[in-house]
Amino acid sequence: MTNEQHQHDSWFVPAGSRPEAGWTDVVDGRIEGWAHTGLRTGSLSDGGELRLQADAVERIVVPLSGNFTVVYDGTEQVLEGRASVFDGPTDVLYLGSGTEARITGAGRLAVAEAPTDVVKPSTYVARQDVPVELRGAGQSSRQVHNFGTPAALDAVKFIVCEVITPAGNWSSYPPHKHDTNVPGEESNLEEIYYYESAVARGVSAPASADPFALHRTYASDDRAIDEFREVRTGDIALVPYGWHGPAVAAPGYDMYYLNVMAGPDPERVWNITDDPAHGWVRQVWDSQEVDPRLPYERKHA
């Protein structure tokens, strides 16, 4: 296998393929060609714990399902989670660079990361304070939880959010890129997509149902990349550069993804350029309504 083939294959991380120190998967700068973002996923049952070392990285702890307690800097912070990622926002906890932490509880969680020596204060964000955005319209409707964006969180490098897309809808659409620093127009950002998929809310399905979604990344310049993946719960797609989108929720199956973005630019901002072949689609939304299935909130609410 050539180095080019090895690097190309690294842009998709199947669930459970990079376990480390109790974590289900760990993505970081040890992947060739990857430098600015990281992600950890893990599962805990009562009595278990996961640890975060005092590395030079900033982090956000995101419960995917269940509730957790994080002990750090002499503080014990309870994170009220949710039954699943399709049950609205969750509490999250930002940990400044160099912070050691111990996590206990029961459920599944993700930890977004970005390397930095700059220290910002650790911050708890309650689920009721998470900004919720309904983006797009029609079959491009999706729900965004903007807990780690520049407007919502004082962080150093990364931009973190999560997106819920109802069955049959298209997300990360129109295809766009952020792989070149053009001040005021486009940012240079790596991006991680952590995916989950489930039988659509309110739909009855047989036990044999196999929830999945689709992910697409393709070249925007002379840097070769061509990814078209069927993704399931726990899979991770890496976007080092290039046009990316759509992310498609298959009919019958809702889709979730957690986005982690960061790059070498001095400004922490998400500026994108649409693929000119498809950017016109945004104009269609002006005459369409947001999908009435949204927002997805807690089932008992």
Backbone as CSV, one residue per row, in Angstrom:
resi,resn,N_x,N_y,N_z,CA_x,CA_y,CA_z,C_x,C_y,C_z
1,MET,0.845,-1.200,0.000,0.000,0.000,0.000,0.872,1.238,0.000
2,THR,0.609,2.173,-0.878,1.390,3.395,-0.953,1.008,4.336,0.182
3,ASN,1.889,5.329,0.446,1.598,6.320,1.479,0.337,7.105,1.142
4,GLU,0.147,7.418,-0.172,-1.045,8.161,-0.576,-2.307,7.361,-0.271
5,GLN,-2.277,6.040,-0.541,-3.436,5.200,-0.251,-3.691,5.129,1.249
6,HIS,-2.614,5.028,2.033,-2.760,4.947,3.487,-3.407,6.224,4.021
7,GLN,-2.929,7.357,3.545,-3.476,8.623,4.011,-4.937,8.765,3.610
8,HIS,-5.266,8.373,2.395,-6.646,8.467,1.926,-7.563,7.631,2.806
9,ASP,-7.147,6.405,3.139,-7.995,5.525,3.946,-8.222,6.085,5.348
10,SER,-7.299,6.923,5.832,-7.407,7.412,7.207,-8.527,8.425,7.388
11,TRP,-9.127,8.898,6.302,-10.171,9.911,6.451,-11.507,9.318,6.902
12,PHE,-11.588,8.014,7.082,-12.784,7.369,7.632,-12.361,6.459,8.774
13,VAL,-13.009,6.636,9.928,-12.679,5.862,11.122,-13.905,5.055,11.526
14,PRO,-13.964,3.760,11.174,-15.113,2.950,11.577,-15.215,2.852,13.100
15,ALA,-16.420,2.753,13.604,-16.643,2.673,15.051,-15.804,1.567,15.669
16,GLY,-15.071,1.913,16.728,-14.289,0.937,17.463,-12.944,0.590,16.867
17,SER,-12.523,1.303,15.830,-11.271,0.942,15.148,-10.038,1.635,15.738
18,ARG,-10.224,2.619,16.639,-9.088,3.314,17.248,-9.269,3.408,18.769
19,PRO,-9.404,2.243,19.457,-9.597,2.275,20.914,-8.296,2.626,21.639
20,GLU,-8.443,3.230,22.822,-7.263,3.585,23.608,-7.666,3.916,25.037
21,ALA,-7.020,3.290,26.002,-7.145,3.632,27.429,-8.594,3.713,27.892
22,GLY,-9.415,2.750,27.451,-10.811,2.705,27.852,-11.752,3.449,26.932
23,TRP,-11.225,4.301,26.063,-12.049,5.028,25.101,-12.357,4.139,23.911
24,THR,-13.553,4.292,23.350,-13.959,3.500,22.187,-13.139,3.871,20.964
25,ASP,-12.970,5.181,20.738,-12.164,5.681,19.626,-11.474,6.971,20.050
26,VAL,-10.242,7.156,19.573,-9.497,8.383,19.807,-8.929,8.851,18.471
27,VAL,-9.324,10.059,18.073,-8.806,10.689,16.856,-7.997,11.905,17.282
28,ASP,-6.746,11.993,16.803,-5.908,13.141,17.134,-4.804,13.286,16.096
29,GLY,-3.793,14.081,16.415,-2.744,14.395,15.465,-1.825,13.244,15.112
30,ARG,-2.008,12.081,15.714,-1.213,10.925,15.316,-1.654,10.345,13.984
31,ILE,-2.818,10.759,13.493,-3.247,10.383,12.145,-2.484,11.251,11.152
32,GLU,-1.860,10.629,10.180,-1.059,11.360,9.207,-1.903,12.405,8.475
33,GLY,-1.409,13.627,8.418,-2.127,14.691,7.731,-3.167,15.395,8.577
34,TRP,-3.251,15.038,9.859,-4.262,15.614,10.758,-3.560,16.373,11.872
35,ALA,-4.005,17.595,12.199,-3.223,18.393,13.134,-4.014,19.245,14.109
36,HIS,-5.240,19.660,13.793,-5.868,20.757,14.529,-7.079,20.371,15.369
37,THR,-7.624,19.188,15.202,-8.813,18.768,15.950,-8.639,17.358,16.485
38,GLY,-9.462,17.018,17.460,-9.460,15.671,18.014,-10.831,15.305,18.540
39,LEU,-11.027,14.016,18.765,-12.300,13.515,19.290,-12.057,12.220,20.046
40,ARG,-12.718,12.096,21.186,-12.754,10.844,21.942,-14.207,10.439,22.116
41,THR,-14.493,9.170,21.968,-15.816,8.641,22.292,-15.645,7.500,23.284
42,GLY,-16.632,7.337,24.162,-16.526,6.286,25.161,-17.871,5.916,25.743
43,SER,-17.895,4.786,26.427,-19.088,4.300,27.123,-18.723,4.004,28.570
44,LEU,-19.664,4.284,29.472,-19.457,4.026,30.884,-20.681,3.344,31.477
45,SER,-20.446,2.483,32.434,-21.514,1.951,33.279,-21.193,2.342,34.708
46,ASP,-22.156,2.232,35.594,-21.950,2.627,36.985,-20.734,1.905,37.558
47,GLY,-19.863,2.683,38.171,-18.643,2.125,38.748,-17.433,2.302,37.861
48,GLY,-17.645,2.610,36.585,-16.529,2.824,35.678,-16.125,4.283,35.629
49,GLU,-14.965,4.545,35.040,-14.520,5.920,34.869,-13.642,6.037,33.638
50,LEU,-13.613,7.233,33.092,-12.706,7.581,32.009,-11.911,8.791,32.454
51,ARG,-10.659,8.862,31.997,-9.788,9.953,32.438,-9.292,10.781,31.260
52,LEU,-9.150,12.063,31.520,-8.545,12.992,30.575,-7.267,13.518,31.204
53,GLN,-6.161,13.387,30.492,-4.882,13.838,31.002,-4.745,15.353,30.844
54,ALA,-3.799,15.926,31.582,-3.592,17.377,31.556,-2.744,17.762,30.346
55,ASP,-3.265,17.461,29.160,-2.559,17.748,27.918,-2.824,19.182,27.470
56,ALA,-2.026,19.651,26.520,-2.192,20.996,25.972,-3.271,20.993,24.899
57,VAL,-4.489,20.695,25.328,-5.648,20.702,24.440,-6.836,21.266,25.205
58,GLU,-7.686,22.022,24.501,-8.968,22.406,25.071,-9.985,21.339,24.696
59,ARG,-11.035,21.181,25.524,-11.978,20.083,25.343,-13.405,20.532,25.652
60,ILE,-14.376,19.828,25.055,-15.770,19.927,25.459,-16.284,18.503,25.690
61,VAL,-16.803,18.250,26.882,-17.407,16.956,27.208,-18.887,17.021,26.830
62,VAL,-19.315,16.104,25.950,-20.674,16.091,25.408,-21.343,14.756,25.701
63,PRO,-22.292,14.679,26.643,-23.043,13.433,26.820,-23.848,13.102,25.565
64,LEU,-23.730,11.891,25.074,-24.534,11.420,23.947,-25.798,10.751,24.457
65,SER,-25.647,9.925,25.471,-26.800,9.337,26.178,-26.382,9.119,27.619
66,GLY,-27.317,9.325,28.546,-27.001,9.137,29.953,-26.535,10.404,30.629
67,ASN,-26.155,10.271,31.915,-25.725,11.386,32.750,-24.327,11.112,33.288
68,PHE,-23.562,12.187,33.534,-22.174,12.023,33.933,-21.793,13.055,34.987
69,THR,-20.730,12.729,35.708,-20.113,13.659,36.640,-18.654,13.806,36.251
70,VAL,-18.203,15.062,36.145,-16.821,15.351,35.780,-16.149,16.037,36.965
71,VAL,-15.040,15.465,37.407,-14.265,16.048,38.507,-12.997,16.649,37.914
72,TYR,-12.789,17.952,38.145,-11.624,18.652,37.593,-11.301,19.849,38.467
73,ASP,-10.053,20.165,38.652,-9.618,21.355,39.390,-10.357,21.527,40.712
74,GLY,-10.615,20.430,41.418,-11.310,20.508,42.693,-12.801,20.739,42.593
75,THR,-13.337,20.686,41.359,-14.761,20.917,41.123,-15.422,19.618,40.686
76,GLU,-16.645,19.390,41.159,-17.442,18.234,40.724,-18.666,18.760,39.981
77,GLN,-18.710,18.529,38.668,-19.787,19.058,37.840,-20.655,17.922,37.300
78,VAL,-21.933,17.952,37.629,-22.886,16.980,37.095,-23.370,17.462,35.733
79,LEU,-23.357,16.571,34.750,-23.878,16.872,33.419,-25.162,16.084,33.210
80,GLU,-26.284,16.833,33.136,-27.563,16.190,32.841,-27.617,15.908,31.346
81,GLY,-27.688,14.648,30.994,-27.663,14.248,29.602,-29.047,14.073,29.019
82,ARG,-29.216,12.994,28.273,-30.472,12.738,27.560,-30.545,11.252,27.255
83,ALA,-31.725,10.809,26.845,-31.893,9.398,26.526,-31.116,9.027,25.277
84,SER,-31.081,9.935,24.290,-30.328,9.707,23.067,-29.996,11.060,22.451
85,VAL,-29.181,11.060,21.422,-28.813,12.312,20.756,-29.989,12.954,20.042
86,PHE,-31.092,12.228,19.902,-32.282,12.760,19.227,-33.286,13.361,20.207
87,ASP,-32.850,13.600,21.454,-33.717,14.146,22.487,-33.307,15.541,22.903
88,GLY,-32.969,16.384,21.940,-32.676,17.776,22.233,-31.300,17.987,22.826
89,PRO,-31.010,19.229,23.267,-29.681,19.553,23.786,-29.373,18.847,25.093
90,THR,-28.101,18.854,25.432,-27.597,18.292,26.673,-26.726,19.321,27.373
91,ASP,-26.519,19.168,28.669,-25.466,19.915,29.348,-24.129,19.564,28.699
92,VAL,-23.225,20.526,28.621,-21.859,20.267,28.172,-20.894,20.987,29.102
93,LEU,-19.631,20.573,29.059,-18.612,21.171,29.910,-17.358,21.454,29.091
94,TYR,-16.975,22.732,29.035,-15.722,23.129,28.393,-14.609,23.068,29.426
95,LEU,-13.508,22.397,29.057,-12.341,22.288,29.925,-11.173,23.004,29.257
96,GLY,-10.625,24.001,29.937,-9.510,24.741,29.385,-8.270,23.884,29.224
97,SER,-7.376,24.313,28.354,-6.142,23.582,28.079,-5.378,23.279,29.362
98,GLY,-4.833,22.062,29.436,-4.058,21.645,30.588,-4.863,21.126,31.753
99,THR,-6.157,20.913,31.550,-7.036,20.466,32.631,-7.134,18.952,32.671
100,GLU,-6.830,18.382,33.809,-7.009,16.947,34.038,-8.420,16.717,34.564
101,ALA,-9.056,15.606,34.152,-10.432,15.351,34.586,-10.685,13.861,34.725
102,ARG,-11.648,13.550,35.589,-12.112,12.177,35.774,-13.620,12.168,35.541
103,ILE,-14.092,11.246,34.694,-15.507,11.200,34.303,-16.117,9.895,34.779
104,THR,-17.247,9.989,35.485,-18.004,8.814,35.911,-19.454,8.978,35.473
105,GLY,-20.220,7.893,35.562,-21.627,7.934,35.182,-21.995,6.705,34.394
106,ALA,-23.093,6.796,33.657,-23.565,5.674,32.857,-24.110,6.205,31.545
107,GLY,-23.613,5.676,30.446,-24.070,6.092,29.131,-22.915,6.212,28.164
108,ARG,-23.122,6.992,27.121,-22.098,7.208,26.088,-21.798,8.700,25.997
109,LEU,-20.544,9.025,25.719,-20.151,10.422,25.657,-19.097,10.632,24.586
110,ALA,-18.954,11.895,24.194,-17.908,12.305,23.269,-17.164,13.475,23.894
111,VAL,-15.880,13.582,23.553,-15.062,14.708,24.007,-14.397,15.315,22.781
112,ALA,-14.787,16.541,22.434,-14.167,17.278,21.336,-12.885,17.928,21.839
113,GLU,-11.859,17.986,20.968,-10.563,18.507,21.391,-9.938,19.387,20.310
114,ALA,-9.072,20.293,20.750,-8.228,21.065,19.835,-6.940,21.417,20.567
115,PRO,-5.780,21.143,19.975,-4.508,21.476,20.626,-4.340,22.987,20.775
116,THR,-3.933,23.426,21.969,-3.616,24.831,22.210,-2.903,24.955,23.551
117,ASP,-1.951,25.871,23.628,-1.288,26.177,24.893,-1.989,27.309,25.640
118,VAL,-2.879,28.011,24.954,-3.594,29.132,25.572,-4.689,28.586,26.481
119,VAL,-4.808,29.133,27.658,-5.762,28.624,28.645,-6.947,29.582,28.779
120,LYS,-8.131,29.077,28.514,-9.386,29.789,28.780,-10.062,29.131,29.979
121,PRO,-10.897,29.862,30.708,-11.541,29.279,31.890,-12.514,28.162,31.521
122,SER,-12.502,27.089,32.304,-13.473,26.009,32.111,-14.875,26.550,32.358
123,THR,-15.846,26.064,31.566,-17.198,26.637,31.568,-18.241,25.542,31.447
124,TYR,-19.218,25.572,32.349,-20.375,24.676,32.274,-21.494,25.371,31.509
125,VAL,-22.082,24.659,30.543,-23.218,25.180,29.782,-24.411,24.257,30.014
126,ALA,-25.453,24.771,30.663,-26.657,23.982,30.921,-27.453,23.796,29.632
127,ARG,-28.160,22.691,29.528,-28.866,22.364,28.280,-29.883,23.451,27.898
128,GLN,-30.503,24.071,28.887,-31.500,25.106,28.575,-30.857,26.379,28.044
129,ASP,-29.545,26.502,28.168,-28.835,27.671,27.667,-28.164,27.425,26.318
130,VAL,-28.296,26.223,25.785,-27.680,25.910,24.496,-28.493,26.562,23.373
131,PRO,-27.880,27.390,22.526,-28.616,27.989,21.406,-29.044,26.920,20.402
132,VAL,-30.336,26.880,20.091,-30.875,25.903,19.136,-31.290,26.650,17.868
133,GLU,-30.783,26.208,16.729,-31.055,26.836,15.436,-31.727,25.837,14.511
134,LEU,-32.805,26.241,13.861,-33.408,25.444,12.797,-32.892,26.007,11.482
135,ARG,-32.065,25.231,10.807,-31.347,25.703,9.623,-31.947,25.087,8.362
136,GLY,-31.957,25.857,7.266,-32.479,25.363,6.001,-33.996,25.353,5.988
137,ALA,-34.563,24.611,5.037,-36.015,24.488,4.902,-36.306,23.276,4.038
138,GLY,-37.599,22.878,3.994,-37.984,21.725,3.188,-37.155,20.506,3.549
139,GLN,-36.682,19.791,2.538,-35.893,18.578,2.774,-34.443,18.875,3.136
140,SER,-34.119,20.154,3.261,-32.811,20.547,3.783,-32.914,21.066,5.216
141,SER,-34.035,20.805,5.882,-34.216,21.251,7.269,-33.391,20.400,8.217
142,ARG,-32.730,21.075,9.175,-32.025,20.361,10.226,-31.979,21.231,11.468
143,GLN,-31.633,20.621,12.596,-31.616,21.287,13.896,-30.178,21.317,14.401
144,VAL,-29.700,22.514,14.767,-28.309,22.682,15.170,-28.246,23.157,16.614
145,HIS,-27.407,22.504,17.412,-27.166,22.905,18.796,-25.788,23.577,18.849
146,ASN,-25.783,24.899,18.995,-24.562,25.703,18.848,-23.881,25.987,20.190
147,PHE,-23.572,24.945,20.955,-23.002,25.164,22.276,-21.521,25.538,22.239
148,GLY,-20.822,25.250,21.130,-19.392,25.507,21.081,-18.982,26.434,19.954
149,THR,-19.884,27.316,19.550,-19.589,28.282,18.490,-19.042,29.577,19.098
150,PRO,-18.394,30.430,18.293,-17.830,31.667,18.848,-18.848,32.549,19.571
151,ALA,-20.101,32.561,19.107,-21.116,33.396,19.756,-21.558,32.844,21.107
152,ALA,-21.332,31.545,21.333,-21.864,30.907,22.537,-20.811,30.550,23.566
153,LEU,-19.547,30.387,23.155,-18.524,29.872,24.064,-17.204,30.593,23.829
154,ASP,-16.558,30.994,24.915,-15.242,31.612,24.844,-14.186,30.511,24.844
155,ALA,-13.793,30.081,23.655,-12.768,29.058,23.491,-11.605,29.651,22.712
156,VAL,-10.548,28.849,22.521,-9.345,29.334,21.851,-9.382,29.039,20.358
157,LYS,-9.568,27.772,20.008,-9.380,27.352,18.629,-10.620,26.730,17.995
158,PHE,-11.313,25.858,18.732,-12.306,25.044,18.034,-13.695,25.661,17.987
159,ILE,-14.463,25.147,17.031,-15.874,25.464,16.854,-16.598,24.124,16.876
160,VAL,-17.538,23.963,17.811,-18.176,22.669,18.022,-19.690,22.836,18.059
161,CYS,-20.398,21.971,17.348,-21.861,21.962,17.387,-22.336,20.551,17.053
162,GLU,-23.636,20.328,17.219,-24.220,19.041,16.831,-25.478,19.301,16.021
163,VAL,-25.768,18.360,15.116,-26.843,18.545,14.140,-27.735,17.310,14.117
164,ILE,-29.051,17.546,14.179,-30.058,16.486,14.032,-30.762,16.687,12.688
165,THR,-30.820,15.643,11.883,-31.458,15.708,10.574,-32.529,14.622,10.487
166,PRO,-33.808,15.005,10.331,-34.873,14.005,10.270,-34.739,13.090,9.046
167,ALA,-35.313,11.920,9.158,-35.247,10.904,8.105,-35.616,11.489,6.746
168,GLY,-34.807,11.173,5.745,-35.062,11.598,4.383,-34.534,12.969,4.022
169,ASN,-34.032,13.732,5.005,-33.528,15.083,4.737,-32.034,15.085,4.441
170,TRP,-31.595,16.172,3.812,-30.188,16.375,3.489,-29.626,17.460,4.395
171,SER,-28.413,17.210,4.910,-27.729,18.145,5.786,-26.351,18.438,5.196
172,SER,-25.619,19.391,5.807,-24.342,19.835,5.219,-24.537,20.106,3.730
173,TYR,-25.621,20.802,3.431,-26.006,21.020,2.040,-26.470,22.449,1.870
174,PRO,-26.078,23.144,0.791,-25.289,22.645,-0.330,-23.845,22.335,0.071
175,PRO,-23.150,21.496,-0.725,-21.746,21.197,-0.417,-20.939,22.491,-0.328
176,HIS,-19.990,22.510,0.591,-19.228,23.728,0.852,-17.816,23.336,1.276
177,LYS,-16.963,24.325,1.412,-15.611,24.063,1.873,-15.134,25.188,2.780
178,HIS,-14.133,24.861,3.591,-13.418,25.846,4.403,-11.991,25.320,4.541
179,ASP,-11.248,25.399,3.425,-9.893,24.846,3.398,-8.837,25.844,2.938
180,THR,-9.218,27.127,2.874,-8.306,28.182,2.448,-8.584,29.432,3.273
181,ASN,-7.543,30.072,3.760,-7.723,31.281,4.564,-7.842,32.495,3.649
182,VAL,-9.084,32.989,3.487,-9.356,34.219,2.766,-10.078,35.126,3.760
183,PRO,-9.366,36.046,4.419,-9.962,36.832,5.502,-11.295,37.458,5.106
184,GLY,-12.285,37.222,5.971,-13.621,37.746,5.748,-14.469,36.940,4.792
185,GLU,-13.875,35.942,4.114,-14.615,35.151,3.128,-14.595,33.648,3.417
186,GLU,-13.430,33.121,3.744,-13.346,31.673,3.958,-12.300,31.364,5.019
187,SER,-12.599,30.383,5.865,-11.689,29.926,6.908,-10.977,28.648,6.471
188,ASN,-9.852,28.383,7.119,-9.126,27.131,6.899,-9.323,26.264,8.131
189,LEU,-10.219,25.293,8.029,-10.618,24.484,9.180,-10.676,23.003,8.831
190,GLU,-10.000,22.176,9.616,-10.288,20.744,9.603,-11.689,20.535,10.178
191,GLU,-12.310,19.395,9.841,-13.622,19.110,10.419,-13.790,17.620,10.679
192,ILE,-14.336,17.326,11.839,-14.691,15.961,12.224,-16.209,15.833,12.223
193,TYR,-16.707,14.742,11.647,-18.114,14.355,11.758,-18.173,13.048,12.542
194,TYR,-18.759,13.093,13.734,-19.083,11.856,14.465,-20.559,11.574,14.242
195,TYR,-20.882,10.391,13.717,-22.248,10.080,13.287,-22.981,9.133,14.236
196,GLU,-24.301,9.330,14.304,-25.221,8.333,14.850,-26.459,8.291,13.958
197,SER,-27.089,7.140,13.911,-28.320,6.979,13.139,-29.259,6.070,13.909
198,ALA,-30.564,6.344,13.778,-31.568,5.560,14.506,-32.866,5.533,13.715
199,VAL,-33.694,4.541,14.001,-35.026,4.503,13.398,-35.726,5.821,13.704
200,ALA,-36.368,6.404,12.705,-36.964,7.729,12.832,-37.944,7.794,13.999
201,ARG,-37.960,8.921,14.636,-38.856,9.131,15.776,-40.302,8.882,15.356
202,GLY,-41.014,8.075,16.153,-42.417,7.785,15.898,-42.665,6.688,14.886
203,VAL,-41.602,6.079,14.349,-41.734,5.028,13.336,-41.509,3.664,13.984
204,SER,-42.334,2.704,13.628,-42.168,1.338,14.107,-41.387,0.555,13.066
205,ALA,-40.322,-0.110,13.490,-39.459,-0.842,12.559,-39.146,-2.212,13.131
206,PRO,-38.872,-3.195,12.283,-38.527,-4.531,12.768,-37.157,-4.546,13.427
207,ALA,-36.890,-5.574,14.198,-35.608,-5.692,14.897,-34.438,-5.773,13.925
208,SER,-34.708,-6.169,12.705,-33.655,-6.300,11.702,-33.265,-4.970,11.058
209,ALA,-33.948,-3.877,11.418,-33.644,-2.564,10.827,-32.175,-2.215,11.054
210,ASP,-31.560,-1.590,10.073,-30.128,-1.281,10.104,-29.914,0.202,9.789
211,PRO,-30.113,1.084,10.778,-30.026,2.529,10.525,-28.675,2.937,9.940
212,PHE,-28.722,3.811,8.923,-27.502,4.302,8.303,-27.751,5.681,7.717
213,ALA,-26.661,6.338,7.348,-26.706,7.629,6.665,-25.579,7.628,5.638
214,LEU,-25.455,8.715,4.885,-24.434,8.823,3.854,-23.606,10.084,4.065
215,HIS,-22.300,9.985,3.800,-21.379,11.114,3.922,-20.577,11.258,2.637
216,ARG,-20.384,12.511,2.197,-19.656,12.774,0.964,-18.618,13.871,1.159
217,THR,-17.375,13.635,0.682,-16.317,14.636,0.594,-15.630,14.477,-0.757
218,TYR,-15.346,15.601,-1.434,-14.695,15.497,-2.742,-13.787,16.698,-2.964
219,ALA,-12.887,16.603,-3.936,-11.807,17.569,-4.098,-12.303,18.934,-4.544
220,SER,-11.697,19.980,-3.963,-11.981,21.359,-4.348,-10.810,21.995,-5.094
221,ASP,-9.666,21.325,-5.096,-8.484,21.820,-5.800,-7.630,20.622,-6.191
222,ASP,-6.315,20.782,-6.284,-5.468,19.685,-6.745,-5.131,18.684,-5.647
223,ARG,-5.658,18.877,-4.456,-5.464,17.893,-3.386,-6.523,16.801,-3.526
224,ALA,-6.074,15.594,-3.786,-7.002,14.503,-4.070,-7.744,14.062,-2.805
225,ILE,-9.052,13.959,-2.905,-9.881,13.341,-1.869,-11.203,12.961,-2.507
226,ASP,-11.689,11.761,-2.209,-12.932,11.264,-2.803,-13.546,10.259,-1.847
227,GLU,-14.424,10.743,-0.973,-15.042,9.916,0.053,-16.555,9.886,-0.151
228,PHE,-17.094,8.698,-0.252,-18.555,8.524,-0.275,-18.837,7.316,0.599
229,ARG,-19.264,7.563,1.825,-19.340,6.524,2.841,-20.762,6.292,3.339
230,GLU,-21.076,5.047,3.581,-22.261,4.669,4.343,-21.836,4.674,5.802
231,VAL,-22.503,5.480,6.635,-22.072,5.643,8.017,-23.167,5.191,8.978
232,ARG,-22.716,4.649,10.102,-23.616,4.174,11.149,-23.151,4.719,12.493
233,THR,-23.902,4.418,13.541,-23.597,4.945,14.860,-22.169,4.619,15.267
234,GLY,-21.433,5.657,15.625,-20.061,5.512,16.082,-19.016,5.757,15.025
235,ASP,-19.402,5.790,13.763,-18.443,6.053,12.687,-18.029,7.519,12.684
236,ILE,-16.799,7.759,12.245,-16.233,9.108,12.229,-15.673,9.394,10.847
237,ALA,-16.096,10.505,10.258,-15.557,10.952,8.974,-14.705,12.193,9.216
238,LEU,-13.511,12.208,8.616,-12.595,13.331,8.745,-12.567,14.113,7.433
239,VAL,-12.624,15.435,7.549,-12.574,16.309,6.368,-11.352,17.219,6.517
240,PRO,-10.218,16.844,5.917,-9.028,17.686,6.026,-9.080,18.892,5.108
241,TYR,-9.822,18.768,4.005,-9.972,19.812,2.988,-11.007,19.315,1.991
242,GLY,-11.385,20.166,1.055,-12.296,19.759,-0.007,-13.747,20.129,0.264
243,TRP,-14.559,20.017,-0.817,-16.006,20.166,-0.681,-16.533,19.028,0.179
244,HIS,-17.461,19.301,1.097,-18.086,18.237,1.863,-19.579,18.499,1.966
245,GLY,-20.324,17.424,1.876,-21.765,17.444,1.786,-22.181,16.834,0.460
246,PRO,-23.389,16.289,0.439,-24.312,16.273,1.575,-24.015,15.166,2.573
247,ALA,-24.560,15.345,3.779,-24.740,14.256,4.723,-26.233,13.942,4.674
248,VAL,-26.572,12.716,4.334,-27.956,12.376,4.000,-28.538,11.391,5.015
249,ALA,-29.685,11.751,5.580,-30.435,10.828,6.433,-31.300,9.950,5.538
250,ALA,-31.052,8.664,5.530,-31.823,7.762,4.678,-33.284,7.753,5.109
251,PRO,-34.218,7.560,4.179,-35.623,7.423,4.560,-35.788,6.343,5.634
252,GLY,-36.552,6.676,6.673,-36.780,5.740,7.774,-35.807,5.875,8.922
253,TYR,-34.704,6.645,8.713,-33.656,6.728,9.729,-33.239,8.177,9.981
254,ASP,-33.356,8.627,11.220,-32.859,9.937,11.608,-31.334,9.907,11.701
255,MET,-30.714,11.055,11.466,-29.254,11.172,11.476,-28.819,12.249,12.458
256,TYR,-27.729,11.979,13.154,-27.080,12.930,14.062,-25.606,12.986,13.711
257,TYR,-25.031,14.191,13.802,-23.581,14.255,13.805,-23.093,15.366,14.715
258,LEU,-21.942,15.104,15.333,-21.216,16.075,16.136,-20.080,16.602,15.279
259,ASN,-20.017,17.924,15.115,-18.965,18.566,14.327,-17.914,19.188,15.239
260,VAL,-16.651,18.940,14.908,-15.527,19.598,15.584,-14.665,20.225,14.504
261,MET,-14.481,21.547,14.563,-13.684,22.263,13.564,-12.626,23.114,14.242
262,ALA,-11.432,23.153,13.660,-10.368,24.051,14.091,-9.313,24.071,13.000
263,GLY,-8.484,25.104,13.014,-7.450,25.212,12.002,-6.363,26.173,12.422
264,PRO,-5.463,26.492,11.497,-4.307,27.336,11.815,-4.572,28.834,11.757
265,ASP,-5.762,29.243,11.335,-6.051,30.669,11.175,-5.970,31.407,12.514
266,PRO,-5.590,32.680,12.501,-5.553,33.445,13.751,-6.937,33.762,14.304
267,GLU,-7.962,33.786,13.440,-9.313,34.122,13.870,-10.165,32.865,13.996
268,ARG,-10.913,32.772,15.097,-11.818,31.644,15.316,-13.172,31.992,14.706
269,VAL,-13.351,31.599,13.432,-14.568,31.955,12.717,-14.860,30.892,11.675
270,TRP,-16.151,30.674,11.401,-16.590,29.685,10.412,-17.096,30.426,9.186
271,ASN,-16.202,30.644,8.230,-16.571,31.232,6.948,-16.430,30.164,5.874
272,ILE,-17.447,30.000,5.040,-17.466,28.911,4.073,-17.682,29.438,2.661
273,THR,-17.317,28.597,1.691,-17.596,28.845,0.286,-18.424,27.689,-0.245
274,ASP,-19.586,27.980,-0.829,-20.425,26.935,-1.418,-19.828,26.456,-2.735
275,ASP,-20.019,25.172,-3.032,-19.722,24.669,-4.366,-20.611,25.449,-5.337
276,PRO,-20.016,26.175,-6.296,-20.834,27.017,-7.179,-21.847,26.256,-8.015
277,ALA,-21.652,24.950,-8.158,-22.630,24.161,-8.913,-23.924,23.965,-8.137
278,HIS,-23.871,24.145,-6.807,-25.034,23.803,-5.979,-25.469,24.901,-5.014
279,GLY,-24.693,25.953,-4.878,-25.021,26.985,-3.901,-26.359,27.658,-4.146
280,TRP,-26.832,27.658,-5.386,-28.117,28.290,-5.722,-29.283,27.684,-4.954
281,VAL,-29.099,26.453,-4.437,-30.187,25.759,-3.739,-30.657,26.564,-2.527
282,ARG,-29.780,27.339,-1.931,-30.183,28.132,-0.762,-31.360,29.060,-1.080
283,GLN,-31.443,29.545,-2.311,-32.524,30.453,-2.693,-33.889,29.760,-2.646
284,VAL,-33.908,28.455,-2.877,-35.163,27.699,-2.878,-35.792,27.702,-1.493
285,TRP,-34.954,27.768,-0.450,-35.469,27.703,0.911,-36.400,28.867,1.230
286,ASP,-36.222,29.991,0.537,-37.045,31.170,0.817,-38.534,30.902,0.601
287,SER,-38.874,29.954,-0.260,-40.274,29.649,-0.556,-40.742,28.373,0.133
288,GLN,-39.936,27.825,1.056,-40.287,26.581,1.738,-40.371,26.797,3.243
289,GLU,-41.131,25.925,3.892,-41.243,25.945,5.343,-40.220,24.997,5.959
290,VAL,-39.859,25.272,7.217,-39.015,24.339,7.958,-39.793,23.049,8.197
291,ASP,-39.131,21.925,8.087,-39.750,20.620,8.303,-40.539,20.623,9.618
292,PRO,-41.840,20.302,9.588,-42.665,20.378,10.800,-42.277,19.358,11.868
293,ARG,-41.450,18.379,11.525,-40.986,17.426,12.545,-40.017,18.074,13.532
294,LEU,-39.464,19.197,13.175,-38.518,19.895,14.039,-39.238,20.972,14.853
295,PRO,-38.743,21.305,16.066,-37.518,20.774,16.658,-37.727,19.430,17.350
296,TYR,-36.646,18.666,17.424,-36.622,17.444,18.233,-36.273,17.858,19.657
297,GLU,-37.178,17.585,20.581,-36.965,17.903,21.975,-37.073,16.631,22.796
298,ARG,-36.988,16.769,24.105,-37.116,15.594,24.973,-38.495,14.978,24.800
299,LYS,-38.552,13.676,24.745,-39.803,12.995,24.429,-40.886,13.250,25.457
300,HIS,-40.478,13.482,26.698,-41.480,13.717,27.747,-41.875,15.183,27.828
301,ALA,-41.203,16.033,27.030,-41.495,17.471,27.112,-42.820,17.789,26.443
